């Protein structure tokens, strides 16, 4: 298999931390144990008030590949992540959550998926509660996105930040990061517009689920925003997607139609225009669904979503 990156390319592992002392060591150990050795580990701590900076300092003393930056004051998730990416020297950047556990062959496997035109690679993951990594359950409930059909990502994002490795070239297209759209969704969109997204079918991350996790939804705390707040924020996110440079005219037209329907139909108990729109584009809007026979399920999912209930949209 021929890759578009040399076998000895430097890979930058980028991690943002904040009050992560409880689970940090397990993740650091899994990163430093990678079978692919040519890495640097960039850690930006956002002024943690626990023992996180001291734990990182201890690791940095032991391994020169680790570079730690501690903010003087809290900047927030988005700014801290942006700052961390700027410090990465590798041609490929792998994003790490502070509380996950990587499989030891994660980086090598992702690199083996890189082919000409690929700007982002991701994988499947297993999820586990709290302190029970041995109880990790493989998450294949959704088909993950691959290729360059950007339209699919308008409707549902399956590019999860803790699984991704991105080309430095992709970051040139992706910056600045938008205000509303989550960074992983944004990177998936940009990669599909300017190149391709590759997927490894292997499980390469054990993803820890606990009370302090960032939102797993493309809208944070969807149930707490109410009907109006949820659909307003969704439309604002999709408006940012429309700003993507290089978006194909047909894709832009589809997205504009989707936004207009959301704006006009969200107050209804059932929206026939939304139902017909979703059903017409069902292979795209429900690309992530596995169940068969698909036409029956396309009807079912289109009907559910057309009821405009938040639980069917998040």
N, C-alpha and C positions, 0 to 999 in steps of 0.2 A: 504494500500500500504506500503510495507516495503522498506526502503531506506538503502543504505550502509553507511549512515552517521547519527550520533545521532541527535535528534531533536534540541538539544541545542549546536551543533557545532559552534565554532567561525567562522564567515565569514569575511575575510579581503576584504574591498572595496579599490581598488587601483586606484588612479587618478594621472595623470601627468598634470601639469598646466604650461602655459606660456602665459603671457599677456592676461589672460582670464577674466578680471574684468567685462566685459559687461554682460556675461551670467552665471558667476560662482555661484552666490547666488541661482539662481533657481535650479541648479543641486544639490548643497549642501543641500538645503531644502528638495528636493525629496529623497535624500539618507538618511538623518536623520529621515525622516518620514516613513521609511520602517516598515511594520508590523512585520517583523522578526527583533528582537531587539538586538540579540547577535552579534554585528558587531564591527569591528574597521575600521576606515577610515584613510588610509595611503595616504598622499598627498605629492608628490615631485614636488616642483616648480623649474623650470629650469632658475633661475635668471631673473624673470620677471622684466620689467622696468616700469610697470604700478602699479596699486594699488592691484594687486592680492595677494602678500604676506601679506598685512595688512588685507585684507578681510579674509584670511585663519586664521590669528592670532586671529581675533575676534571670529571666530567660535570655534577655539581650546580652548579659554578661557571658552566658554559657555558649551562645551560638551567634557568630558574627553576621549570619544571614538576616538577623532580626534587627529592624530599625523602628524605634519607638518615638512617637511624638505625642506630647501631652499638652493639650490646650490650656491656656491660662484661665479661661472661663468657658462655660458651656455654650456651644455654637448651634446645637441642634443636629438632628440626624442628617439632613440634606447637606448642610455646609461641611460637616465633618467628613462625610463620604466624598464630597467634591475635593476637599483638601487632600484626603488620602490618595485619591486617584492621581492627583498631580505629582505625587512623590514616586509613583511607580516607574521603574526604568525598563521593565520587560516589554517585549513585543506582545505578550499575552498577559492578561490580568485576570486572576481568579478571585472571586469575591467570597469571603468567609464570614459567617456569623460567629459571634463570640461564644455561643453556647451549643454548637453542633459538634458532631464527630465525623471526620472524613474517613472513607475507606483508603487504605494505604496506596492503592493504585489509581486514585481519582485523577490526578493531573496527567499521568501517562495515558490513561484511557481517553480523557478529553482531547489531548494532543493528537492521539491516533485518529480522531474523528475529523481533524482539520483537513479540508480539501480546498482547492482553488475557489475563491469567492466566498468562503465561509468567514463570517465576522463574529459569530457568537456560537458557542457550543454549550449545551446543557445536558442534564441527565434526569433520571428518576431518583426518588429519595424514599427513605423509610422514616416513619415517625414514631417517636416514643415519648412517654410521659416522664417529666421530672428526672429522677435518678435511675431510670430503668432502661439503659440502652439495649440490654439483652432482650427486652420486650418489643423491640422495634418492629413495626408492621409496614410492609412494602406498600407504598401509595401508588397504585396504578388505576385509581378510580377515574382518572381523566387521561385521554390521549394527549401527549405533550406535542406542542407545536414544532414543526420543522419545515424547512423550505423557504419560500419567499412570497407566499400569498398573504400579503399584509392584511387583507380584509378580515381574515379569521381573527386576528388579534384585536380588531375593533370590538368584537363581541364577547371575547373571553380570553383572558391571559393565562397561559400555562407555562410561561417562562419565569421560573422562581429564582430570585436573586441568590439564594444560598447554594444553587446548583450550577451557576454559570461561570464560564470563562470567556472573556471578550478580547478581541483584537484592539491594539492601541489605535489602529485606524478607525475603528468604530467610534471611539471616544471623540475623535476629531469631528465626526458628523453629529454626535449626540449632544455635545455641549453647546449652550448651557442647558442644564437639566430644567425641565418645566416646573412650575409651581405646584400643580395639582397631580399630574400623572406620576405614579410610583416609578422609581428608577428602573426596576427590572422590566416592567411593561414597556417603558420608553425605549430601553436598549433593544428589546425584542422587535419593536416596531421599526426602529431605525435600521437594525441589521437586515430586516426583511426588505426594506426599501432600497438599500444600497448594496446588498449582497444576499447572503443566505444564512439561515440558522440550521445548525446541525444538532442531532440528538443522539446521545448514547442510550441504548435501552437497558444499560446496567444501572443498578442502584449504587450510587457513589457517595451518598451523604446520609448519615443518620441525623434527622432533624428533630431537635428537642422541642416539645410542646409544654409550655408552662405559662403562668399568669403574666409574666413580663414580656412575652413575645410581642414583636411588632405585628400589626394586622396581617392576616393571611388573605384578606380580601382586597380587591382593587379599589374599594372605598373603605376607609377605616371606620369601624364600628357602625356598619350599615343600619342595624336595627334601631340605633339610638338617634338617628338623624330625622326620623319621621319621613313620610312619603315625599313631602315637598323638598326637604333638605337633601334627601338621597338623590332624587332625579335632577335636582339643580346641580349638585356636585358632579354627577355623572356627565351631564351635558357640558359642564365646564371642562372636564377632562377630555371629552371628545373634541371640544373646540381646540384644545392644545394639540391634539393629534392632527387636526386639519392644518396646523402650521408647519408640519414636517416638510422640509425641503426635498423635492424630488418625488413626492407622492403622485402616483399615476392618476390621470384625470378621471378614469372610471372608478378608481378606489375612492377618490375624493367625493365624487358624486354620490356613491353609495353611502358614505359616512354622513354627508350632508342630509340625505334623505332620512337616515336613521335618527339623527339629531332632531330634525323637524318633527318626526313622529313622537319622539320622547316628549318634546316640549308641548305638543298639542294633545297628547293622549294620556298623560300620566295620572290625571284625575279620574279617569273612567274605571268602572268596575271591570269592564271587558272592552278591549279595543280591537274591533274587526280590522281596521287598517294595519295595526301592528301585527296581528295574527297572520294576515295575508303576506305581509312583508317578510316576516320570519320564515314562514313556510316556503315562500318562493326561493329564499336564499338558504334554506335549511342545511345543505351540506357545508356551507360556510359558517353559518351562525352557530351550528351545533357540531362542529368538527371534532370536538373533544369527547363526545359521547361514544360509548362502546356498544350499547345494546342494539340487538337486531330482532325482528326485521326493522330496518331503519325508517321506512315510510311511516309505519305505525308510531314509532317514537318521535319522528319529526312532528306529526300531528299533536302528539301529547305534549311535547316540550313547547311547541309554538303556542298551544292553547294556554298552558300554565303561565308562560311569560307574558302573554297578551292580557292576563288578568291584572297586570301592573302591580302585583304584590312584590314587595322588596325581597322576600325570601326566595323568589324565583329569579332574581336578578343578581344576587351577590354570591 
